[in-house]
Amino acid sequence: MNKDAFSELTVHYLPIDSLTAYPKNARSHSKIQIRQIAESIKAFSFTNPVLIAGNNTIIAGHGRVAAAKLLGMDRVPTIGLRV
């Protein structure tokens, strides 16, 4: 296995507007779920960064990004994946 696969993770705060939703995202969130995620972010901040591909496409975290928008946030924590 490639030793680079075990490199340390780096969290980067990126502007929400620079992120693109994955068009084949299988999961959807209701408005109620987005509000619940937003309440969690207000209470605990971001505890799970958004996972993105090299071109800033969201791999995991569409609901968190929607909740951040609802809260008026302009940046979110992200971790870039090698895909």
N, CA, C and O of each residue as an XYZ file, in Angstrom:
332
protein
N       0.843     -1.183      0.000
C       0.000      0.000      0.000
C       0.887      1.244      0.000
O       1.962      1.254      0.600
N       0.430      2.270     -0.667
C       1.163      3.521     -0.779
C       1.235      4.208      0.582
O       0.209      4.397      1.236
N       2.440      4.581      1.009
C       2.582      5.220      2.319
C       1.914      6.589      2.363
O       1.581      7.064      3.449
N       1.704      7.246      1.202
C       1.011      8.530      1.176
C      -0.445      8.389      1.604
O      -1.062      9.367      2.027
N      -0.994      7.196      1.499
C      -2.376      6.968      1.903
C      -2.547      7.162      3.403
O      -3.671      7.314      3.880
N      -1.456      7.157      4.148
C      -1.512      7.301      5.598
C      -0.946      8.635      6.067
O      -0.545      8.766      7.224
N      -0.911      9.624      5.181
C      -0.390     10.932      5.575
C      -1.382     11.620      6.511
O      -2.546     11.229      6.594
N      -0.911     12.637      7.205
C      -1.760     13.349      8.154
C      -2.834     14.144      7.430
O      -2.619     14.666      6.336
N      -3.984     14.224      8.062
C      -5.087     14.994      7.510
C      -4.891     16.470      7.824
O      -4.376     16.831      8.882
N      -5.307     17.313      6.894
C      -5.239     18.751      7.094
C      -6.620     19.339      6.850
O      -7.258     19.070      5.832
N      -7.064     20.139      7.793
C      -8.364     20.798      7.659
C      -8.129     22.190      7.087
O      -7.316     22.957      7.604
N      -8.854     22.507      6.010
C      -8.795     23.828      5.391
C     -10.183     24.443      5.450
O     -11.174     23.786      5.130
N     -10.254     25.698      5.858
C     -11.525     26.407      5.855
C     -11.686     27.061      4.493
O     -10.898     27.927      4.114
N     -12.709     26.643      3.761
C     -12.942     27.135      2.410
C     -14.275     27.880      2.332
O     -15.213     27.574      3.067
N     -14.343     28.864      1.429
C     -15.618     29.548      1.222
C     -16.672     28.573      0.703
O     -16.399     27.746     -0.168
N     -17.863     28.684      1.245
C     -18.951     27.807      0.816
C     -19.178     27.940     -0.687
O     -19.457     26.953     -1.367
N     -19.060     29.154     -1.199
C     -19.303     29.384     -2.626
C     -18.295     28.680     -3.522
O     -18.533     28.533     -4.721
N     -17.170     28.241     -2.958
C     -16.158     27.552     -3.772
C     -16.422     26.047     -3.859
O     -15.730     25.336     -4.587
N     -17.428     25.561     -3.114
C     -17.739     24.135     -3.091
C     -18.852     23.812     -4.080
O     -19.753     24.619     -4.307
N     -18.776     22.623     -4.660
C     -19.772     22.166     -5.617
C     -20.398     20.872     -5.105
O     -19.695     19.962     -4.665
N     -21.707     20.802     -5.164
C     -22.403     19.576     -4.751
C     -22.093     18.453     -5.738
O     -22.012     18.682     -6.945
N     -21.923     17.258     -5.223
C     -21.711     16.091     -6.065
C     -23.036     15.771     -6.745
O     -24.027     15.510     -6.062
N     -23.075     15.785     -8.076
C     -24.359     15.614     -8.774
C     -25.008     14.249     -8.555
O     -26.223     14.121     -8.709
N     -24.235     13.234     -8.203
C     -24.798     11.901     -7.989
C     -24.948     11.576     -6.506
O     -25.001     10.408     -6.120
N     -25.015     12.616     -5.681
C     -25.180     12.411     -4.243
C     -26.468     11.620     -3.993
O     -27.553     12.042     -4.392
N     -26.335     10.488     -3.340
C     -27.475      9.603     -3.117
C     -28.329     10.029     -1.919
O     -29.467      9.584     -1.773
N     -27.781     10.883     -1.076
C     -28.490     11.239      0.142
C     -29.111     12.623      0.006
O     -28.492     13.540     -0.534
N     -30.326     12.766      0.494
C     -30.960     14.078      0.520
C     -31.408     14.358      1.950
O     -31.607     13.438      2.743
N     -31.563     15.635      2.264
C     -31.949     16.052      3.612
C     -33.206     16.899      3.527
O     -33.319     17.766      2.661
N     -34.140     16.652      4.417
C     -35.345     17.475      4.483
C     -34.992     18.817      5.126
O     -33.923     18.970      5.717
N     -35.898     19.781      5.004
C     -35.686     21.083      5.636
C     -35.564     20.939      7.153
O     -34.791     21.649      7.795
N     -36.332     20.018      7.708
C     -36.257     19.783      9.159
C     -34.873     19.265      9.536
O     -34.285     19.717     10.518
N     -34.352     18.319      8.758
C     -33.014     17.789      9.046
C     -31.950     18.869      8.930
O     -31.027     18.914      9.744
N     -32.064     19.739      7.931
C     -31.093     20.829      7.767
C     -31.141     21.745      8.981
O     -30.098     22.159      9.486
N     -32.338     22.064      9.454
C     -32.465     22.900     10.659
C     -31.870     22.199     11.877
O     -31.243     22.850     12.713
N     -32.057     20.877     11.991
C     -31.476     20.132     13.115
C     -29.953     20.153     13.048
O     -29.286     20.313     14.070
N     -29.407     19.992     11.858
C     -27.947     20.050     11.691
C     -27.454     21.449     12.054
O     -26.421     21.597     12.708
N     -28.194     22.473     11.629
C     -27.818     23.854     11.950
C     -27.803     24.072     13.461
O     -26.889     24.706     13.989
N     -28.806     23.551     14.151
C     -28.842     23.673     15.617
C     -27.641     22.977     16.255
O     -27.072     23.476     17.225
N     -27.262     21.832     15.710
C     -26.096     21.116     16.221
C     -24.819     21.929     16.000
O     -23.962     22.001     16.881
N     -24.701     22.536     14.826
C     -23.524     23.364     14.546
C     -23.487     24.562     15.499
O     -22.422     24.934     15.990
N     -24.658     25.165     15.760
C     -24.703     26.286     16.710
C     -24.275     25.843     18.103
O     -23.565     26.570     18.799
N     -24.701     24.666     18.505
C     -24.409     24.190     19.857
C     -22.976     23.693     20.021
O     -22.343     23.941     21.047
N     -22.463     22.990     19.010
C     -21.179     22.308     19.164
C     -20.119     22.738     18.159
O     -18.990     22.250     18.209
N     -20.461     23.639     17.250
C     -19.599     24.034     16.133
C     -19.478     22.850     15.175
O     -20.214     21.871     15.297
N     -18.562     22.942     14.234
C     -18.357     21.835     13.303
C     -17.506     20.779     13.995
O     -16.395     21.070     14.439
N     -18.014     19.570     14.089
C     -17.250     18.478     14.691
C     -16.804     17.474     13.640
O     -16.031     16.560     13.929
N     -17.300     17.653     12.408
C     -17.002     16.720     11.325
C     -16.829     17.527     10.038
O     -17.824     17.954      9.453
N     -15.596     17.746      9.583
C     -15.384     18.556      8.383
C     -16.050     17.949      7.146
O     -16.326     16.750      7.090
N     -16.295     18.802      6.172
C     -16.851     18.386      4.892
C     -15.730     17.712      4.090
O     -14.617     18.233      4.022
N     -16.020     16.570      3.491
C     -15.034     15.869      2.673
C     -15.217     16.291      1.222
O     -16.321     16.248      0.680
N     -14.100     16.702      0.599
C     -14.177     17.177     -0.779
C     -13.155     16.473     -1.654
O     -12.121     16.006     -1.176
N     -13.463     16.406     -2.951
C     -12.512     15.897     -3.941
C     -11.622     17.065     -4.362
O     -11.864     18.211     -3.983
N     -10.603     16.762     -5.141
C      -9.615     17.760     -5.530
C     -10.179     18.992     -6.212
O      -9.559     20.055     -6.165
N     -11.327     18.877     -6.840
C     -11.918     20.029     -7.523
C     -12.996     20.714     -6.676
O     -13.876     21.394     -7.205
N     -12.913     20.527     -5.364
C     -13.848     21.101     -4.387
C     -15.277     20.570     -4.511
O     -16.233     21.240     -4.120
N     -15.414     19.364     -5.058
C     -16.720     18.716     -5.116
C     -16.977     18.026     -3.786
O     -16.134     17.277     -3.293
N     -18.132     18.278     -3.213
C     -18.476     17.688     -1.919
C     -18.707     16.193     -2.085
O     -19.550     15.767     -2.875
N     -17.959     15.411     -1.341
C     -18.124     13.957     -1.324
C     -19.041     13.569     -0.159
O     -19.920     12.722     -0.314
N     -18.834     14.184      0.990
C     -19.678     13.948      2.167
C     -19.810     15.262      2.923
O     -18.816     15.929      3.208
N     -21.033     15.621      3.241
C     -21.258     16.843      4.004
C     -22.226     17.815      3.355
O     -22.263     18.990      3.721
N     -23.011     17.342      2.397
C     -23.978     18.219      1.743
C     -24.933     18.859      2.760
O     -25.245     20.046      2.660
N     -25.387     18.083      3.724
C     -26.295     18.598      4.752
C     -25.631     19.627      5.633
O     -26.248     20.629      5.995
N     -24.374     19.393      5.985
C     -23.634     20.352      6.815
C     -23.431     21.669      6.083
O     -23.521     22.741      6.681
N     -23.156     21.582      4.781
C     -22.976     22.803      3.989
C     -24.299     23.569      3.901
O     -24.317     24.792      4.042
N     -25.392     22.866      3.670
C     -26.702     23.517      3.620
C     -27.030     24.174      4.964
O     -27.566     25.282      4.997
N     -26.714     23.501      6.061
C     -26.958     24.056      7.391
C     -26.084     25.284      7.638
O     -26.541     26.264      8.227
N     -24.846     25.234      7.197
C     -23.943     26.379      7.347
C     -24.480     27.585      6.574
O     -24.416     28.717      7.054
N     -25.006     27.335      5.378
C     -25.625     28.422      4.598
C     -26.805     29.009      5.359
O     -26.969     30.228      5.422
N     -27.626     28.137      5.934
C     -28.784     28.578      6.703
C     -28.357     29.478      7.859
O     -29.055     30.431      8.205
N     -27.209     29.169      8.450
C     -26.690     29.954      9.579
C     -25.963     31.225      9.132
O     -25.546     32.030      9.964
N     -25.813     31.401      7.821
C     -25.127     32.584      7.322
C     -23.613     32.488      7.352
O     -22.921     33.499      7.239
N     -23.101     31.290      7.501
C     -21.644     31.100      7.508
C     -21.109     31.278      6.090
O     -21.791     30.958      5.117
N     -19.889     31.789      5.982
C     -19.304     31.934      4.652
C     -18.199     30.930      4.378
O     -17.791     30.751      3.230
N     -17.704     30.261      5.441
C     -16.656     29.247      5.266
C     -16.986     28.026      6.104
O     -17.652     28.122      7.135
N     -16.506     26.866      5.643
C     -16.684     25.621      6.390
C     -15.360     24.858      6.413
O     -14.538     25.013      5.510
N     -15.154     24.036      7.443
C     -13.945     23.226      7.477
C     -14.066     22.067      6.485
O     -15.113     21.429      6.383
N     -12.984     21.809      5.761
C     -12.979     20.739      4.762
C     -11.711     19.906      4.886
O     -10.682     20.363      5.384
N     -11.818     18.685      4.423
C     -10.657     17.805      4.262
C     -10.677     17.326      2.825
O     -11.673     16.768      2.366
N      -9.580     17.540      2.113
C      -9.481     17.117      0.732
C      -9.099     15.655      0.639
O      -8.177     15.203      1.317
N      -9.800     14.919     -0.193
C      -9.540     13.500     -0.395
C      -8.845     13.285     -1.731
O      -9.038     14.051     -2.675
N      -8.054     12.262     -1.799
C      -7.445     11.877     -3.066
C      -8.332     10.809     -3.693
O      -8.351      9.662     -3.246
N      -9.055     11.191     -4.719
C      -9.950     10.245     -5.386
C      -9.594     10.100     -6.834
O     -10.242      9.342     -7.556
